[in-house]
Amino acid sequence: RDEAGEGPWAARLWLTCKSLAPGTLERIADTVADRVRVPWFAGAVKINVSLVPPLVLLPVFLHVAALHFLLGLVILTSLPVLVLWYYYLTHRRKERTLFFLSLGLFSLGYMYYVFLQEVVPRGHVGSSQVVALTCGLILMLAALSRAKKDPGYLPIPASNEKSSHQGLPNKSVRGSSNGLRGVTMSGTAGGRAVNGEAKGYSRMSAGEPEGVKKDWCAKCQLVRPARAGHCRLCGRCVRRLDHHCVWINSCVGEQNHQAFILALSFFMLTSVYGITLTLHTICRGRTPFVALFYCPGAYSDYSSALSFTCVWYCAIVTAGMGYILVIQLLNISYNVTEREARLALRDNTGRRLLGGLVIDTGQYNRGFLCNWGHFLSLGSSPPQRSAEDIV
């Protein structure tokens, strides 16, 4: 009922043709999300609503797309558009979501299930090939699990934690599904937000040589080392912050960047291998590239049509992940992070190379071999002094 108690507010709005008040839909969504629970032995367990859509919609869309070529064309074209729309929606609202992680993991599991159920029984895939594909999937999941761990969060000063309990102004970060408490206090450093990142003025730390400045984060209230950055989604500062990856629902930083590249590499190898095996089975006599665009027998039966549809879905995802991997490898070769490239573009301080695929800031570039040596040694050196000690 509405505030006046005169009946359901939704019915009144429908009858009077009035528009919803600002924030009404968000409050409805929050209420529905809070009510979604699953009975369990120790009591009802709250389910994150963003986990559910991929589990339900992906199989439905793929099975419908397998009914006819035109349906497949429409659905496989619309899926990337919907995913990108949801990404920009959550990114603009500075929200964390498990949708992309759920979509990625469920896509892997469902593609593997279709491969075992529809492709392997045809008898053209050997047991050694199934084992190789399975090992690649396991290695990729192991690297992904490592990439999900601490990316290199800077410790929050104790004084900041105490102040947050004393009722000082603060703004919480939405959707902390990793259990990380986002401390985003409005600091006294007079910092300002640029592209969602807190950027205050630099302060001289005690004991530092004259002229050496550290970057002060007004959100976390700490002095952060060089190349560290504040993630507006996690609400934490990260050493050598590259970017916040929605596919792992975590930042990519000093401690997990290698695992992130490894997970992408294993995914690419496993996906291309699985696509090749499937096309060799349902489009025999043609090379995988030709079969991807011309496979006359693909819709001769529903099993072949479903396998062919899943191949195209994998190809679209693989192309997207391949682009991300190429950009990452180029950035590593020039020793620049995504965050540094974005800031260099904003400040017009970087050079566009290779048709704009990479932005060379020139600040940390020491040559191809030295840059890769630096990347491969990330996380092996002893950690720098904690920000708490510096403050």
Stockholm file with secondary structure:
# STOCKHOLM 1.0

chainA/1-391         RDEAGEGPWAARLWLTCKSLAPGTLERIADTVADRVRVPWFAGAVKINVSLVPPLVLLPVFLHVAALHFLLGLVILTSLPVLVLWYYYLTHRRKERTLFFLSLGLFSLGYMYYVFLQEVVPRGHVGSSQVVALTCGLILMLAALSRAKKDPGYLPIPASNEKSSHQGLPNKSVRGSSNGLRGVTMSGTAGGRAVNGEAKGYSRMSAGEPEGVKKDWCAKCQLVRPARAGHCRLCGRCVRRLDHHCVWINSCVGEQNHQAFILALSFFMLTSVYGITLTLHTICRGRTPFVALFYCPGAYSDYSSALSFTCVWYCAIVTAGMGYILVIQLLNISYNVTEREARLALRDNTGRRLLGGLVIDTGQYNRGFLCNWGHFLSLGSSPPQRSAEDIV
#=GR chainA/1-391 SS CCTTCSSCHHHHHHHHTCCCCTTHHHHHHHHHHHHCEECCTTSCEECCGGGHHHHHHHHHHHHHHTTCHHHHHHHHHHHHHHHHHHHHHHHHTTCCCSHHHHHHHHHHHHHHHHIIIIIGGGSCSCHHHHHHHHHHHHHHHHHHHHHTSCCCBCCCCHHHHHHHTTTCCBCCCSCCTTSCCCCCBCCSSCCEEETTEEECCCBCCTTCCTTCCBEEETTTTEEECTTCEEETTTTEEETTCCEEETTTTEEECTTTHHHHHHHHHHHHHHHHHHHHHHHHHHSTTSCHHHHHHCCTTTTSSHHHHHHHHHHHHHHHHHHHHHHHHHHHHHHHHTTCCHHHHHHHHHHTCSEEEGGGTEEECSSSCCCHHHHHHHHHTTTTSCCCCCHHHHC
#=GC SS_cons         CCTTCSSCHHHHHHHHTCCCCTTHHHHHHHHHHHHCEECCTTSCEECCGGGHHHHHHHHHHHHHHTTCHHHHHHHHHHHHHHHHHHHHHHHHTTCCCSHHHHHHHHHHHHHHHHIIIIIGGGSCSCHHHHHHHHHHHHHHHHHHHHHTSCCCBCCCCHHHHHHHTTTCCBCCCSCCTTSCCCCCBCCSSCCEEETTEEECCCBCCTTCCTTCCBEEETTTTEEECTTCEEETTTTEEETTCCEEETTTTEEECTTTHHHHHHHHHHHHHHHHHHHHHHHHHHSTTSCHHHHHHCCTTTTSSHHHHHHHHHHHHHHHHHHHHHHHHHHHHHHHHTTCCHHHHHHHHHHTCSEEEGGGTEEECSSSCCCHHHHHHHHHTTTTSCCCCCHHHHC
//
